[in-house]
Amino acid sequence: MQDRYRLNLTSELGNRRTTSRLCRSTRLPHLICLASLASTGLALAQTPQPAALQQPVPPAAQQASAAATQSSPAAISLDEAIARARASEPAFAAAAAQAKNAKLDQSIAKSALLPNAIYNNQFIYTQGGAGIISDPAKVKDPLQRTSSLPRFIANNGVHEYLSQASVTENIGPQQFNAVSKASASLSVATAELEIARRGLVAAVVGLFYASSTAEHRIAVAQRAANEAASLTTLTQQRETAREAAHADVVKAQLEQQQRGRDLADAKLEAEKARLDLAVLLFPDPRTPYTLIEPDTPPVPARTDVEAALAKNNPELASSLASSHLANLNVTSARLGYLPYLSLNYSYGIDASQFGLYNVLGDHNLGYSASATLNIPLWDWFATPNRVRQSEFNRDTARTELTNTQRKLIAALDEDYAEAVAAHDQLDSLNLSVTTAAEGLRLMRLSYTAGETPILEVVDAENSLTEAELAREDGIVRYQTALANLQLLTGTI
């Protein structure tokens, strides 16, 4: 479509050139030539374009454009961004589902301590005629040559009807140990859910401040581009006044071109950062939004941080719960040496007729009870091997627990020192920006007076840009360090 438009536009320009050459070749008066050109342009302007050259706009796109124009971009704060990300992040959803499953596993383990009841209904048919009758009196009767007993001695009759309610209870230390293991697994899953939540918060915080900083970098790049354009204008004016060489203009133009490229790159990086954050916030990442930057609090006291870390840290809680679960697994493996008791009580019918009474009028309803004590004797060293496996896993869990404790101590010192250092440098970075801006102002005045070469002005512009970018990096550094400290202590 664009090629067709170019071809059409080229033909129109060709018609105009042809008319112009015809006027010159025939040496018509100048006014007649101008009138011809004007009439040609007017006719071309009034000619409607073909439908193929007009790009149709889909109704959905028109509605989306109208909705985007009418509705203002959503203002997203950091807390709202975290809340939105919880509803759409798959890793956090998986951790939440695992915690819910662990809660149900605990309920299932507790239910194993209680009796189970089922109602069993069964019909059994067995071929009759257990053997040939040898009684001479019965042999003469063809109907009595075989008996009506079932041929399978394990069955009670040719027709057998069972309809019984059965209650079973298993008593043993394994059931109580299973409840303890389920509770420990729930503690691990809960701690892992908190770890996943903090990991999600860390990702959102990083993307939030990255997007915010990218917007600030656009402002810095725009200021630098405007400053470079102003310097180019200044050099051109001084060249016109014969106060500067053309080399100054070339240098200023090169600097302006570079600042233009820096501005384009800054806008691209800002768009990437905005999309990365929008993936966690909106169903459509292209949804426009603005960020509400929170106030930057000071660094908390070291004692408060240590107290919060000791009271609420999911990594430590997960390691402790995992170590406790490993101990319970050792106990569970050792319980394989002990016997367990099974109790059963059944009430119903088990008769040749399906009914409350048999053919003789006797009751079919009845009950039975049984108690079974299972004593393990020999399993080809399976139980001792399970005990050894659980002991190996317990030692590993203990090692991970001590390693987690050491890492937390080191992480606390590192994050706190990083937050303090980043906070202390904020004033210095602001002072650097102020100093660089004043230096640039003085350099421009000196260059305008013809006392300073153009290179000094360019260096001053670069110094100001670097100082502003360093200030933005310093702000992000402090915000990130403070967020890491808050994540470590669970205050965010």
C-alpha positions in Angstrom: 0.0 0.0 0.0 2.8 2.4 0.8 4.6 1.5 -2.5 1.4 2.2 -4.4 1.1 5.6 -2.7 4.7 6.4 -3.6 4.1 5.4 -7.2 1.0 7.6 -7.3 2.8 10.5 -5.6 5.7 10.1 -8.1 3.3 10.2 -11.1 1.7 13.4 -9.7 5.1 15.0 -9.4 5.9 13.9 -12.9 2.8 15.5 -14.3 3.8 18.8 -12.6 7.3 18.6 -14.0 5.9 17.8 -17.5 3.6 20.9 -17.3 6.5 23.0 -16.2 8.8 21.8 -19.0 6.0 22.4 -21.6 5.6 25.9 -20.4 9.3 26.6 -20.7 9.6 24.9 -24.1 6.7 26.9 -25.6 7.8 30.1 -24.0 4.4 31.0 -22.7 4.1 33.9 -20.5 5.0 33.4 -16.9 1.6 34.0 -15.5 0.0 31.4 -17.9 2.6 28.8 -16.6 1.8 29.5 -13.0 -1.9 29.3 -13.7 -1.5 25.9 -15.3 0.6 24.6 -12.4 -1.9 25.8 -9.9 -4.9 24.3 -11.8 -3.0 21.0 -12.0 -2.3 21.0 -8.3 -5.9 21.9 -7.5 -7.3 19.1 -9.6 -5.0 16.6 -8.0 -5.9 17.8 -4.5 -9.6 17.5 -5.3 -9.3 14.0 -6.8 -10.4 11.4 -4.2 -8.0 8.7 -3.4 -8.9 5.1 -4.4 -10.3 2.9 -1.6 -7.2 0.6 -1.9 -5.0 3.5 -0.8 -7.0 4.3 2.4 -6.2 2.1 5.4 -9.4 0.9 7.0 -9.5 1.1 10.8 -11.1 -1.9 12.5 -14.1 -1.1 14.8 -12.3 -2.8 17.7 -9.2 -0.6 17.2 -11.4 2.5 17.0 -13.2 1.5 20.3 -9.9 0.8 22.0 -8.4 4.1 20.8 -11.5 6.0 22.0 -11.4 4.2 25.4 -7.7 4.9 25.8 -8.3 8.6 24.9 -11.3 9.0 27.3 -9.8 7.0 30.3 -6.8 8.4 32.0 -3.8 6.1 32.7 -4.1 4.2 36.0 -1.9 5.5 38.8 -0.1 2.6 40.4 1.5 2.8 43.8 4.1 0.2 45.0 1.6 -1.5 47.3 -1.0 -1.7 44.6 1.6 -3.1 42.2 2.5 -5.8 44.7 -1.2 -6.7 45.2 -1.8 -6.9 41.5 1.2 -9.1 40.9 0.0 -11.6 43.5 -3.0 -12.4 41.5 -1.2 -13.1 38.2 2.3 -14.4 39.1 2.5 -18.2 38.4 5.3 -19.1 40.9 3.5 -17.4 43.8 0.2 -19.2 42.8 2.0 -22.5 42.7 3.4 -21.9 46.2 0.0 -20.9 47.5 -1.5 -24.1 46.1 1.2 -26.1 47.7 0.5 -24.6 51.1 -3.2 -25.3 50.7 -2.4 -28.9 49.7 -0.2 -29.3 52.8 -3.0 -28.1 55.0 -5.3 -30.7 53.4 -2.6 -33.4 54.0 -2.6 -32.5 57.6 -6.3 -33.0 57.8 -6.0 -36.3 56.0 -3.4 -37.5 58.4 -5.6 -36.6 61.3 -8.5 -38.4 59.8 -6.4 -41.6 59.8 -6.5 -41.6 63.6 -10.3 -42.0 63.5 -12.3 -45.1 62.6 -13.4 -45.6 59.0 -16.9 -46.9 58.1 -18.0 -48.4 54.8 -21.2 -50.2 53.7 -20.4 -53.3 51.7 -22.9 -55.0 49.4 -21.9 -58.1 47.5 -23.4 -61.1 45.7 -21.4 -64.3 45.2 -22.5 -67.2 43.0 -20.6 -70.5 43.0 -21.3 -73.5 40.9 -23.1 -76.2 42.9 -22.6 -80.0 43.0 -19.6 -80.6 45.2 -19.6 -84.3 44.3 -21.6 -87.4 43.3 -23.9 -89.0 45.9 -22.9 -92.5 46.7 -26.0 -93.4 48.8 -27.9 -96.1 46.8 -31.2 -94.7 47.8 -30.4 -91.3 46.4 -28.7 -92.6 43.3 -32.1 -93.9 42.1 -33.4 -90.4 42.2 -31.9 -88.4 39.3 -32.5 -85.1 41.1 -30.4 -86.2 44.1 -27.4 -87.7 42.4 -25.4 -84.5 43.2 -25.3 -82.3 46.3 -26.2 -78.6 46.5 -23.0 -77.6 48.1 -20.7 -75.2 46.3 -17.7 -76.7 44.5 -15.4 -74.0 46.0 -15.0 -74.9 49.7 -14.0 -71.3 50.5 -17.5 -70.1 49.7 -20.5 -70.7 52.0 -23.2 -71.6 49.4 -24.2 -71.5 45.8 -25.9 -68.1 46.5 -24.4 -65.8 49.0 -25.6 -62.3 49.8 -23.6 -59.8 51.8 -24.8 -56.5 53.0 -22.8 -55.2 56.0 -21.7 -52.0 57.6 -18.0 -52.3 58.6 -16.0 -50.1 61.0 -12.2 -50.4 61.0 -9.7 -48.8 63.2 -5.9 -49.1 62.9 -3.9 -48.3 66.1 -0.2 -47.8 66.0 2.5 -45.2 66.5 2.8 -44.7 62.7 -0.5 -42.9 62.5 0.5 -40.4 65.2 3.9 -39.9 63.6 2.1 -39.2 60.2 0.2 -36.4 61.8 3.4 -34.8 63.2 5.0 -35.2 59.7 2.0 -33.5 58.1 2.2 -30.6 60.5 5.9 -30.2 59.9 5.3 -30.3 56.1 2.6 -27.6 56.5 5.2 -25.4 58.4 7.6 -25.9 55.5 5.0 -25.1 52.9 3.9 -22.0 54.8 7.5 -20.8 55.0 8.0 -21.5 51.3 4.9 -19.5 50.5 6.3 -16.6 52.4 9.6 -17.0 50.6 7.7 -17.0 47.3 5.8 -13.9 48.4 9.0 -12.0 49.3 10.6 -13.1 46.0 7.6 -11.7 44.1 7.8 -8.5 46.1 11.5 -8.2 45.3 10.8 -8.7 41.6 8.0 -6.1 41.7 10.1 -3.6 43.6 13.0 -4.0 41.2 10.7 -3.5 38.1 8.9 -0.7 39.8 12.0 1.3 40.5 13.6 0.4 37.2 10.6 1.8 35.3 10.5 4.9 37.5 14.2 5.5 37.0 13.9 4.9 33.3 11.4 7.8 33.2 13.8 10.0 35.1 16.5 9.1 32.6 14.3 10.3 29.8 14.1 13.6 31.5 17.9 13.7 31.9 18.4 12.8 28.2 15.8 15.3 27.1 17.6 18.1 29.1 20.9 17.0 27.6 19.4 17.1 24.1 18.0 20.5 24.6 21.3 21.7 26.0 23.2 20.3 23.0 20.7 22.0 20.6 21.1 25.3 22.5 24.9 24.9 22.2 24.6 24.3 18.4 22.5 27.4 18.0 25.0 29.4 20.1 28.0 28.2 17.9 26.1 29.0 14.7 25.4 32.5 16.0 29.0 33.1 16.9 30.2 31.7 13.6 27.8 34.1 11.8 29.3 36.9 13.9 32.8 35.7 13.0 33.6 35.0 16.6 34.0 31.2 16.3 35.3 28.8 13.8 33.2 26.4 11.8 34.9 23.6 13.7 32.9 24.6 16.8 29.7 24.2 14.9 30.7 20.8 13.8 31.6 19.7 17.3 28.3 21.0 18.7 26.3 19.3 15.9 28.1 16.0 16.6 27.3 16.4 20.3 23.7 17.2 19.5 23.4 14.1 17.3 24.8 11.9 20.1 22.4 13.3 22.6 19.5 12.6 20.2 20.6 9.0 20.0 20.9 8.9 23.8 17.3 10.2 24.1 16.0 7.6 21.7 17.7 4.8 23.7 16.4 6.2 27.0 12.8 6.1 25.6 13.3 2.6 24.4 14.6 1.4 27.8 11.7 3.1 29.5 9.2 1.4 27.3 10.9 -2.0 27.9 10.8 -1.4 31.7 7.2 -0.3 31.5 6.2 -3.5 29.6 8.2 -5.7 32.0 6.2 -4.3 34.9 2.9 -4.3 33.1 3.2 -8.1 32.5 2.7 -8.5 36.3 0.0 -5.8 36.6 -2.5 -6.0 33.7 -4.0 -8.6 31.5 -2.9 -6.5 28.6 0.8 -5.3 29.0 0.1 -2.4 26.7 -2.3 -0.8 29.2 -1.1 2.8 29.9 -0.3 3.6 33.5 1.7 5.9 35.7 3.7 5.2 38.8 3.3 6.9 42.2 6.7 6.9 43.8 6.6 6.3 47.5 8.4 8.5 50.0 12.0 7.3 50.8 12.2 6.5 54.5 15.5 6.7 56.4 17.5 3.6 57.3 15.9 1.9 60.4 17.9 1.3 63.6 20.2 -1.8 63.6 18.5 -3.1 66.8 15.1 -3.0 65.2 16.3 -4.8 62.1 17.9 -7.6 64.1 14.8 -8.0 66.3 12.6 -8.3 63.2 15.0 -10.7 61.5 15.0 -13.0 64.6 11.2 -13.0 64.8 10.1 -13.2 61.2 12.3 -14.8 58.6 10.9 -17.4 56.2 14.3 -18.9 55.2 15.1 -19.6 58.8 11.6 -20.9 59.5 11.7 -23.2 56.5 15.1 -24.6 57.5 13.9 -25.2 61.0 10.8 -26.9 59.8 12.7 -29.0 57.3 15.1 -30.1 60.1 12.2 -31.1 62.3 10.6 -33.0 59.4 13.8 -34.9 58.9 13.8 -36.0 62.6 10.3 -37.2 62.2 11.2 -39.2 59.1 13.9 -41.0 61.2 11.3 -41.8 63.8 8.9 -43.0 61.2 11.5 -45.3 59.7 12.3 -46.7 63.2 8.6 -47.3 63.9 8.7 -50.0 61.2 10.1 -52.3 63.9 7.0 -52.1 66.0 3.7 -54.0 65.6 0.3 -52.3 65.0 -3.2 -53.4 65.8 -6.3 -53.5 63.6 -9.8 -53.6 64.9 -12.9 -54.4 62.8 -16.6 -54.6 63.5 -19.2 -55.6 60.9 -23.0 -55.6 61.2 -25.4 -56.9 58.5 -26.3 -60.1 56.6 -24.2 -62.8 55.1 -26.7 -65.5 54.1 -28.1 -67.5 51.2 -31.2 -65.4 51.0 -31.3 -61.6 50.7 -33.6 -60.6 53.5 -34.0 -60.2 57.2 -35.0 -63.8 57.7 -34.1 -67.1 56.0 -36.5 -69.8 54.8 -36.6 -71.3 58.3 -37.6 -68.0 59.8 -34.2 -67.3 61.5 -32.7 -63.9 61.6 -30.1 -63.1 59.0 -28.9 -59.9 60.7 -25.9 -60.3 62.9 -22.5 -58.9 63.7 -18.9 -59.9 63.8 -15.7 -58.4 65.4 -12.1 -59.1 64.9 -8.7 -57.9 66.3 -5.5 -58.3 64.3 -2.0 -57.7 65.7 0.7 -57.5 63.0 4.2 -58.1 64.2 7.0 -57.5 61.7 9.6 -60.2 61.7 11.7 -60.1 58.5 11.7 -57.8 55.5 15.2 -58.4 54.1 16.8 -55.4 55.8 14.3 -52.9 54.2 13.5 -51.3 57.5 17.2 -50.8 58.6 17.9 -49.3 55.2 15.0 -46.9 55.5 16.4 -45.8 58.9 19.8 -45.2 57.4 18.4 -43.2 54.5 16.4 -41.0 56.9 19.5 -40.4 59.0 21.4 -39.2 56.0 18.6 -36.8 55.1 18.5 -35.6 58.7 22.2 -34.8 58.6 21.8 -32.9 55.4 18.9 -30.9 56.8 21.0 -29.9 59.9 23.8 -28.8 57.6 21.4 -26.7 55.6 20.0 -25.1 58.8 23.4 -24.0 60.0 24.3 -22.7 56.5 21.1 -20.7 56.4 21.8 -19.2 59.8 25.3 -18.1 58.6 23.9 -16.7 55.4 21.3 -14.6 57.2 23.9 -13.1 59.5 26.0 -12.2 56.5 23.0 -10.9 54.5 22.0 -8.7 57.3 25.4 -7.0 57.6 25.7 -6.6 53.8 22.2 -5.2 53.3 22.4 -2.9 56.2 25.9 -1.6 55.2 24.7 -1.1 51.6 21.6 0.8 52.8 23.7 3.1 55.0 26.3 3.8 52.4 23.7 4.5 49.7 21.8 6.8 52.0 24.9 8.7 52.9 25.8 9.3 49.3 22.5 10.9 48.3 23.5 14.3 49.6 26.9 14.1 47.8 25.2 13.1 44.5 22.8 16.1 44.8 25.7 18.4 45.5 27.6 17.0 42.4 24.6 17.8 40.2 24.4 21.3 41.6 28.1 21.8 41.1 28.1 20.4 37.5 25.1 22.7 36.6 26.9 25.7 37.9 30.1 24.7 36.0 28.2 24.3 32.8 26.6 27.8 33.3 30.0 29.3 33.8 31.5 27.5 30.9 28.8 28.8 28.5 29.3 32.3 29.7 33.0 31.9 29.2 32.6 30.5 25.7 30.1 33.2 24.8 32.8 35.7 25.8 35.3 33.9 23.6 37.5 32.9 26.6 36.9 29.1 26.5 37.1 26.6 23.7 34.1 24.5 22.6 35.6 21.3 24.1 35.4 22.7 27.6 31.7 23.4 27.2 31.1 19.9 25.8 33.0 18.4 28.8 30.8 20.5 31.1 27.7 19.2 29.5 28.9 15.6 29.8 29.8 16.2 33.4 26.3 17.4 34.2 24.7 14.5 32.4 26.9 12.0 34.1 26.2 13.6 37.5 22.4 13.5 36.9 22.6 9.9 35.8 24.7 9.0 38.8 22.2 10.7 41.1 19.4 8.5 39.6 21.5 5.4 40.0 22.2 6.4 43.6 18.5 6.8 44.3 17.8 3.5 42.8 20.6 1.9 44.8 19.3 3.2 48.1 15.7 2.2 47.3 16.8 -1.3 46.3 19.1 -1.7 49.3 16.3 -0.5 51.6 13.8 -2.8 50.0 16.2 -5.8 50.4 16.6 -4.9 54.1 12.8 -4.7 54.4 12.4 -8.0 52.6 14.9 -9.6 54.9 13.1 -8.5 58.0 9.6 -9.0 56.6 8.5 -5.4 56.9 7.4 -5.1 53.3 
